[in-house]
Amino acid sequence: MTDFGSFQDGIYAEGLLAKHRRFPYTFVDLEERARQVLDHATFDYVRGGAGDETTQDVNVTELRRYGFVPRMLRDRSVRDMSTTFLGAELEAPVVLCPVGVNGLVHEGGDLAVARAASALGVAAMYSTLSEAPLEEVAEARGDSFAAFQLYPTKDDRLTDNLVRRADKAGFDALTITLDTGSLGWRPRPA
Ligand SMILES: Cc1cc2nc3c(=O)[nH]c(=O)nc-3n(C[C@H](O)[C@H](O)[C@H](O)COP(=O)(O)O)c2cc1C
């Protein structure tokens, strides 16, 4: 079982020794760091949304309305967040969403995500548009739960081929993305 709490304990312990990790601790700082290291067009592609980005803003606002309910007077010596999903045992109720440009923002990004999912035992969906071949992604995810995300195309043979390859490579499930029938109006990346 992955002890996710010990990750935070490790950060605090290092903090006492005035050691800081390479990566920022908050989303705002992470975004700012990405802005610094990525070229303009790549950053805007990842950060940008459709039209005036209202939907994106509303997504964030709505998510912020969710909170955690603290459970008092419970045994917290073992913090078990495991659950089951499609019959598989997961270490935590978290599934990484498919991101097709990992290779653009970080060299070897697709495999890095799969290795991180493997190390933490976190489930993930892996994009059709990965830079790394799907077989390598399947290998890198180790024992963690992996769904292959499919963009179906008009070419049935291509779709069929992708599904068969994903199945042969050992993916546990198939996720089908239906909302990219036409490209969104994205004014940012010019
Ligand atoms: C840069 C970027 C690339 C994405 N690539 C894919 C993809 O290849 N396949 C897919 O099904 N969804 C893709 N998505 C959509 C995400 O998987 C996710 O569904 C979407 O971002 C909504 O979740 P969010 O509100 O947490 O961002 C991508 C999103 C972003 C921002």
The ligand as a MOL file (V3000), in Angstrom:
LIG
                    3D

  0  0  0     0  0            999 V3000
M  V30 BEGIN CTAB
M  V30 COUNTS 31 33 0 0 0
M  V30 BEGIN ATOM
M  V30 1 C -2.8660 19.9400 -22.8470 0
M  V30 2 C -4.0260 18.9890 -22.8140 0
M  V30 3 C -3.9940 17.8450 -23.5880 0
M  V30 4 C -5.0570 16.9350 -23.5550 0
M  V30 5 N -4.9850 15.8020 -24.3110 0
M  V30 6 C -6.0150 14.9270 -24.2920 0
M  V30 7 C -5.9420 13.7380 -25.0650 0
M  V30 8 O -4.9720 13.4640 -25.7570 0
M  V30 9 N -7.0220 12.9070 -25.0200 0
M  V30 10 C -8.1420 13.1680 -24.2510 0
M  V30 11 O -9.0790 12.3640 -24.2600 0
M  V30 12 N -8.2150 14.2920 -23.4960 0
M  V30 13 C -7.1840 15.1680 -23.5020 0
M  V30 14 N -7.2470 16.2950 -22.7400 0
M  V30 15 C -8.4250 16.5050 -21.8800 0
M  V30 16 C -8.1060 16.0590 -20.4490 0
M  V30 17 O -7.8780 14.6630 -20.4170 0
M  V30 18 C -9.2830 16.3890 -19.4910 0
M  V30 19 O -10.4120 15.6480 -19.8610 0
M  V30 20 C -9.6480 17.8340 -19.5380 0
M  V30 21 O -8.4850 18.6230 -19.4090 0
M  V30 22 C -10.6740 18.1770 -18.4330 0
M  V30 23 O -10.1290 18.0100 -17.1790 0
M  V30 24 P -9.6340 19.3050 -16.3280 0
M  V30 25 O -10.8640 20.1320 -16.1350 0
M  V30 26 O -9.1170 18.6860 -15.0720 0
M  V30 27 O -8.5540 19.9730 -17.1360 0
M  V30 28 C -6.1920 17.1980 -22.7380 0
M  V30 29 C -6.2270 18.3650 -21.9550 0
M  V30 30 C -5.1650 19.2410 -21.9950 0
M  V30 31 C -5.2390 20.4840 -21.1420 0
M  V30 END ATOM
M  V30 BEGIN BOND
M  V30 1 1 1 2
M  V30 2 1 2 3
M  V30 3 2 2 30
M  V30 4 2 3 4
M  V30 5 1 4 5
M  V30 6 1 4 28
M  V30 7 2 5 6
M  V30 8 1 6 7
M  V30 9 1 6 13
M  V30 10 2 7 8
M  V30 11 1 7 9
M  V30 12 1 9 10
M  V30 13 2 10 11
M  V30 14 1 10 12
M  V30 15 2 12 13
M  V30 16 1 13 14
M  V30 17 1 14 15
M  V30 18 1 14 28
M  V30 19 1 15 16
M  V30 20 1 16 17
M  V30 21 1 16 18
M  V30 22 1 18 19
M  V30 23 1 18 20
M  V30 24 1 20 21
M  V30 25 1 20 22
M  V30 26 1 22 23
M  V30 27 1 23 24
M  V30 28 2 24 25
M  V30 29 1 24 26
M  V30 30 1 24 27
M  V30 31 2 28 29
M  V30 32 1 29 30
M  V30 33 1 30 31
M  V30 END BOND
M  V30 END CTAB
M  END
